[in-house]
Amino acid sequence: MELTELRHFIAVVNYGSFTKAATNIYVSQPTLSRSIKKLEQKLKVELFERSTRKLILTDTGLLVYEQANKILAATSELYTLLDDLMNIPSGEIKIGVPPLIGTLFFPRIAVNFDRVNPTISLKLIEHGAKKIEYLVEDGQVDVGIVVLPVNNSKFNILPFIQDEFMLFTSKKHSLANKKIVQLQDLENENFILFTREFSLHWLVINQCETVAGFNPTISYQSSQWDLITELVAAQLGITLLPKSIYSKMDKNEISMIPIESPPLWELGVITKKESYLSFAVRSLIRYLSEEFQ
């Protein structure tokens, strides 16, 4: 059963004759007759009493007429709702963000995105980047902001932000007043790092091993960036973090020292490859692309 056949049938009933219906909907009368005949064959009923000169619906024809109007009205409403959804997306987006990224960028994302998309709500889910990757792949999170690189066979990736790593020490540390340091200068230091489920943990270790040629001594690990900086301020070790986090630190207690040829913190927005992206999610990705590129 085709929607066109239903429209033709309704037109014949509304205009009271095949001739008037054909004229008003701009099809030939033979085309209209064939369309009605096909509808009757598919439904296995007779829609009109053909023994009278006047066009009269059978009881089944009346039932089909009532339901056909409902079907076409629902179809029209569906197109309207889809059009509204595409122009004014709504719903909830689960966005997975590691705590450090959330601290630095989520407030800005939430405020500015809400300003232009008030019908979409963002639900923040905080975990380490590796866990966020798993949640996106498993479909538990719609969008993730993670540390690159990630597996591009599993994810669509939109480059987000780059930032340089810096050395952070207590103001009383012997390196605190240096204008610049090399990674090799840190070989005998105690490091305070994020825990193992965070990409930053492995990024720092990898840089120390491959670039500077030493295995860093890790004195403390934490999942909270602010606790890491408090431990640094207490002279319990040093840490390497992206430069932008310094805006959140107590500058009376913590010194930031540039690193020669510093490691880069590269962030990306990821979604699961070959999965359907709602109009709300597409709106968020478009916003992130325009706001941060």
N, C-alpha and C positions, 0 to 999 in steps of 0.2 A: 504494500500500500504506500503510495507516494503522496506527499503533501500537496503536490500539484493537482492530483486527482480529487483530493478533499476540497481544495479551493474551487475547482470546477463544479463539483457537486453543490457546494454551498451557493455559488453564483446562480446556478440553474434554479435552485429553490427560491432564492431571494428575488430574482427577476421574474419568476413565474413562467419562464419558457426558455427553450434552448436558443431560440433566435435572439431574444433580447439579451440573454446572458453572453452569447458569443459576440454580439456587437459591443457590449459594454466592457468586456475584459479583453477585447482585441485578439480573439482567436476565431478560427473558422468553425462553422457549425459541425462539419464532419469530425474535426479534431475534438470538439467538445463531446460529441456523441461517443466517440471511441474511448475517451477518457472515462466517461461514466460507465460504459460497458466493462472496461477493465476493472473498475472499482467493484462493480457487482460480481464479477468473476472471482476476484480475490476474496471478497467477503462471503461469497456463495449465497447471496440474497438478491431479491429484486427491490430496488429503491423507489420506483414509481409504478403506479397502476397504469398500464399501457392500454387498457380497454376503454378508457374515456378520452375525450378530446381535451378536457382540461387536465393540467398537470397536478396530479394528486400523489402525495407520499404514501407509501405503504407504512404499516406499523414499524417494520424494521427500518424503513427509510427515515422515519421520524427519529428513531433512536440514533441512527448513524449521523443525522443532521445535528442533533444536540451534542453528541460526543465530538463530532468533527469541529464544531465551533470551540469546544473546550480545548481540543488538541492544538488548534491554530492559535488560540489565545495564549496557551502555555508556551508555545514555540516563540511567539512574539515577545512574551515576557522574558524568556530565556535569553534572547538576543539583547534585550534591553539591560538585563542584569549583567550579562557579560560585558557589554559596552560600558556600563557604570563601573564594573570592577576594574576594567583596563584603565579607565580614566581616574577613578578614585579607589585605589586598592585599599583593602582592609584586612584585618586579622592580626595574629600574633606571630612574631618571628623569634625563634630560639637562636640566640647568637652566642657562640662559644668563644671565650676570650681568656687567655692566661692573666693572672692577677696584675702583673706589671703593665701589660698592654691595656688592661681595663682601667687601671689607675690613670694612665697617661691620656687615653683617647676616648674611653667610653662616655664620660660626661659630655664631651663635645659632640660626639655622635648622637647621643640620646636627645640632647637639647635641640640641636639644629635639625635632625631628622624629624623630630616631633613637630617642629614648626611648619614643615612643608608636607608632612604626612600624618596629620592628627588622628586618622582612623586606624593607624597601624601601631601596635604596641611591641616593644622590644623586651624580651625576657633574657636577662644576662645569666649565663652559665659559666662559672669560673673553674678552670682546671689548668694543669700544665699543657703546653702545646701538643705533646704527644698524645695525651688523653683526648684533647679536642679533635685531633685528626681521627681518632677511633670513633668518637661520637658522631662526627660528620659522615664518615664512611658507613656507620651503622644506621644512619637516618634519625638519630636521636636529637641532633642539632641541625638547624637549617643552614647556618653560615658560621664559619670559623675564621678568626684572625689569628694566624700562627706565624712562627719563625720559619723562614725558608732555609734550605729547600725542603720540599715535600714530594711525594710520589706523583708525578704528573699523569700517570696512567690511571690513577684513582680519583684525582681532583681537577676541577676547573680552578685555575689560579689567576687572581688579579693582583699584580704587585701593588703594595700598599705604601710602605714608608721604609726609608733607609736611615740608619743612624750609626754614628761611630761609637765604639766602646771607649770608655775612659777608665783610668785608675781612680778609685776612691779610697781615701785613707783618713784616719783620725788627724786632726790639726796638729797633734803632737808627734805624729809619725816622722821618721827621718826623711821620708820621700815627699812630705807634704808641701815643701816649698820648691820642689823641682819644677822647671818650666816644661820639661818633657822627659818621658822615660821610655826605655825599650822593654819588651817583654822579658828579655834575658835578665834584666835588673831585678826581676821578681822571683827568681829561682829559690831563694831562701826564705821567702815570705810564707806566712800562714794565710790560706785563702778561705773566705767565707762565701759559699755559693748557694744557689738554689738547689733543691733536692733533685734526685736522679730522674724524676719524671718530667723535668723541665728541660726544654731544648737548650736554654742558656747554660745549664750545668755542663752539657757535653760540648757546647761551642767553646767555652773557656778552656776546658781540658784539652780539646783538640788543638786549639791555637798554641797553648803552652807546649804541647808535645811536638807538633809538626813545624811550628815556626821558630820557637825558642829552644827546643830540644831538651825540655825537662818535664818531669812528672810533678804537677803541683801538689803541695801538701795541703790537705783540706782539714781545717780545724773545726768548722761548723757548717751545717747545711740547714736551710729553712725554706718553706714554701711561701714565706711572706717577705716582700722586698723591704718593708719598713723595719722588720726585725733584723734583717741583714745589715742595714745601715746603722741601727742601734748598736749592734755588736762591733761594727767598724769604729763607731764613735767611742766605744768603750775600750779601744785599743786591743781587741782580741783577734785582729787580723785585717786583711785588705780585701777588696773585691773589685771585680770588673763588671761594669754595667753600662748600658747605653747612656749617652750624654744627656738626653732629654729628661732623665729621671732626676737630675740635679735640681730641677725647678721645684721638686717636692721635698728636698732634703733641708736639714738645718745647716745652713752654711757657716754658722759659728762653730760647729762641731766637726764638719766633714770638709775635706779638701778634694777637689777634682783636678787630676793631672792628665794632660794629653799623653797618648801613647804613639810612638813613632810607628808608622804603617799599621794603624789600628785595625782590629777585626771589625767587620761590619755586621750590624743587626739589621737583617732584611726581613720585613714582614709581608705577608700576603693574605688576601681574602680567599678562602677556599669554599667550594661547594662540591657536593658529590657528583662525579661525572655520570652523564647519561640519566640523571634523575630529573623529574619535573620540578621546575622552579615556579612557585606561585607568583602572581603579579606583585604581591607584597614584597617577596624576596628580591624580585627583579628591581623593584623601586629602591630597595636598600643598596643593592650592588651598584646601581646607577648613581645613587647619592654618594657612596664611598669613592667611586671613580672620579666624580666631578669635584668633590670636596678636598680630597687628599692628593690628587695627582698634580 
